[in-house]
Amino acid sequence: MSLPDPWQHFVNARRARRVERGLERILRPGTRASGTRIIRNSRELVSFAGNDYLGLASHPAVRAAAASCAKEFGVGAGASRLISGAHDLHAQLERRIAAHRGSERCLLFTSGYHVNVGVLSAFADADTLVASDELNHASIIDGCRLSRAKVVVYKHCDYEHARAMLASHQGRRLLVSDTLFSMSGDMANVGELSRVARDTGALLVLDDAHGYGTLGGSGRGVLEEQGLDESAAHIVTATLSKACGSLGGYACGSDDLIELLLNEARPFMFSTAGTLPDISAAMAAIVIIASAEGRALRERLKTLGKRLREGVHRHGFETGGEAHIVPVYIDGPERAVALSRRLEEAGFIAPAIRPPAAPWNRSMLRLCLSAAHDDADIDGLIQALAASSR
Ligand SMILES: Cc1ncc(COP(=O)(O)O)c(C=O)c1O
């Protein structure tokens, strides 16, 4: 069917605008050869662009769990949990996560994106003021929009700014932050967030997507890394698609908060439950995360982060963050894109992040580490970066 004229005009104008701003994106298919290797156009590339931080997506126990679950139970859950898609495996995983986090209750969603949209739109409404960190993830921004709340954006990790904005509102208040920021790679100060929330009577929602599994002695995430228990926040969300190597997301909190989500979070109510092999894979991953093997993988991730930062500093680059997401700041978006291209020619995937995804003066190569990288991957990348920037 041909497009009516106004729609053809709309589609053309949108494409022209993207191209003019240098924002046209394309899919670049490839085959995943292992946790850190991607084959594109018959070339094997070392990827520093993934979130499989512990390499669990291809861990034998995680693969085996998904495969045997598919064999025994099939794949799709068949319906949303509230209709007929609630399987014992979902409930078992929720209990396992709640026990690992030390929280009262957990609720699974189909992805981390669904969780944040669901939590924010269920708790915030037109009478709520939401204070949101300027570097929060898009799923938080979209959840805020859907909630119809009044949203104020505070300067990155500036908790006095957040406090002042929250204090100016008469009705219900909600404070929301990533714990480990996905672009800048730095961590929120959860103790400070907790104090602001307590003093202003705000509901504190934290997104631990990049921290769960990768940080803290037992892998509980940024709260554990900072010596805090779960009572530091009202709701903690996270994803099963990064360190857990699977797909899905969860929210943890008290029984009454989770009960509200189960009844009112639309992405939970109106979307099919997570597939059973994904749930089994996540369960196997969390068993590893909480074990001595998980601890060793986290240590390895830390060691690799140190090696990478020291190496790029030796060549005069500035880095940010403190964990397994390593932004390498580059002067100007064009230079960042050119460097990323040259690195790919040298065999490394190191994506350039530029405005609007990065602040206007802060283009970067964003390097994501995995415990599955070896020392030679890191050293090779450092050498290629130094050679490409000459
Ligand atoms: C901070 C943060 N929260 C949530 C998500 C969404 O998670 P998922 O990929 O499971 O939808 C992401 C994904 O990149 C993220 O970086």
The ligand as a Gaussian input file, in Angstrom:
#p B3LYP/6-31G(d) Opt

LIG

0 1
 C       21.048000       1.908000      33.405000
 C       20.201000       1.012000      32.552000
 N       18.969000       0.692000      32.988000
 C       18.158000      -0.098000      32.264000
 C       18.567000      -0.629000      31.053000
 C       17.618000      -1.487000      30.267000
 O       17.905000      -2.833000      30.460000
 P       17.444000      -3.939000      29.404000
 O       18.496000      -3.978000      28.361000
 O       17.328000      -5.194000      30.196000
 O       16.136000      -3.502000      28.850000
 C       19.835000      -0.335000      30.572000
 C       20.273000      -0.896000      29.271000
 O       21.238000      -0.548000      28.669000
 C       20.682000       0.512000      31.336000
 O       21.904000       0.853000      30.907000

